[in-house]
Amino acid sequence: MRPGAGVLAAVDIVKRFGGLTAVDAVSLRTVPGEVAALIGPNGAGKTTLFHCLAGAERPDSGQVLLDGVDITARTADARARLGVGRTFQRLAVFPTMTVEDNLRVGAENRTEARGFVRVGGLLLGILGLFVADDERHRRRVEEVLELLELQDVRDAPAGSLPTGTLRLVELGRALCHDPSVLLLDEPASGLDTAGTRHLQRVIRSIAASGVAVLLVEHDVELVFDVADRVFAMAEGRLIAAGSPAEVRADPAVLDVYLDVESTA
């Protein structure tokens, strides 16, 4: 994590697609050391807002700020170099590479040096020449393998592993990049009950290290168990924000999203 960092803010974000306003003047912010969650029914606009924060989409108006600096015009790659990590709803791993090598890609790209400098460092490593950061990268990969309990599959090609394990591999690669803000897109998708519980422990550990975490997730029970703050959206607008207990009891949220029986 980058010291003193981790506040990612959406300020009055508006995003339209033709005549449809997918996100309508939504504001929220992450806090270092806390887990925030974004929930809402299908079509609520949460994925579009997530993409605006990650840099995959450019808002029509409003700002995205990272530690007070306007990054609205920055690309997703530029945001990653500034400390915004993310995972994807559709898995994005290198299937022919081992789990360890997938994580190492994240570690070796965490420097903020220009692209040609990073590529040069990778080439030197391939040639067996000394690279100053190599041992630091190895240590980070080992730390993340242990955190995610992936040591037993470290040498397995990623493409041979089940979806639930690949979710952890993708999360591991993002962690190896040392983000100050971590955006998780449906991280529990494909996980069984045991895997979801493990993921919950991992997310809490990540936040405890000082990283700001924001997840978009349909597993409401996971959200209310792991999140410190919850933001609820419907029809492109933010309809509630607060602690899990406050949002779970909010009449507007119950009306548009949550089954009343699930709060009993």
Number of C-alpha atoms within 10 A of each C-alpha: 19 13 8 10 20 26 19 28 21 22 16 16 23 24 23 15 9 7 6 10 16 22 27 20 17 20 18 16 17 24 21 20 20 23 24 26 26 24 26 26 16 13 13 21 23 27 21 21 27 21 16 23 27 25 22 15 17 22 22 14 15 18 22 28 17 24 14 11 12 13 19 21 14 16 14 20 13 14 19 25 18 20 23 25 26 25 25 15 15 10 14 12 20 17 15 13 15 19 30 24 19 24 30 21 18 22 25 21 20 20 18 13 11 9 11 9 12 15 14 12 20 18 13 12 14 10 9 9 11 12 13 10 12 15 11 11 21 16 13 20 26 17 15 21 23 12 15 17 15 18 14 10 16 18 13 16 17 24 15 11 14 11 15 16 19 21 25 24 30 23 26 26 26 26 27 28 27 23 25 28 30 29 26 22 22 18 26 23 16 15 19 11 10 9 16 18 16 15 21 19 14 17 23 18 14 20 21 14 13 20 30 27 30 28 23 23 22 18 14 14 10 16 22 17 11 19 21 19 22 24 23 24 26 22 18 23 21 22 18 19 19 15 15 20 13 13 20 24 13 17 14 16 22 16 10 16 17 19 12 13 7 10 10 5
